[in-house]
Amino acid sequence: MPVKCLSDDVGPETGDAYARMTVHGPSGSATVDAVVETGATSAKTSRRTARRSGFSGRRQLEVVLANGENVIRELGSIELEIGSQMDVVPVTVGEEGEAEPVGCTAFEILGFEVNHITRKLEPSLPIEY
């Protein structure tokens, strides 16, 4: 069954879609409305969400932002839940005020793909080569 992106929050000029995700960590859980970002690799959470869930990164990682700027992020793994699917996914910690996207790797690990017409995450089987 498709997970409806929160279409009331779709930006008219960007067509962004959002999905409710819950981050489960060692000391708690936090639910946020995440941007479904097909151009991003991993999921990103805010420092506040990371603190609330007890997330602790394993290492620092240099990433490239959409504007071409390179920044250093804390990287680790955390249990992420969207709809009825939950699994361990890579996540980075962003600065306060930044969007909290769920990228391709995260939603594919959870067994979803984006339907660009309906703006829904739909069940998908993994592809093996």
PyMOL commands that set and color helices and strands:
alter all, ss='L'
color gray80, all
select helices_A, chain A and resi 7-9+47-53+104-109
alter helices_A, ss='H'
color red, helices_A
select strands_A, chain A and resi 3-4+18-25+28-37+43-46+59-64+70-82+85-94+101-103+112-115+120-123
alter strands_A, ss='S'
color yellow, strands_A
deselect
rebuild
show_as cartoon
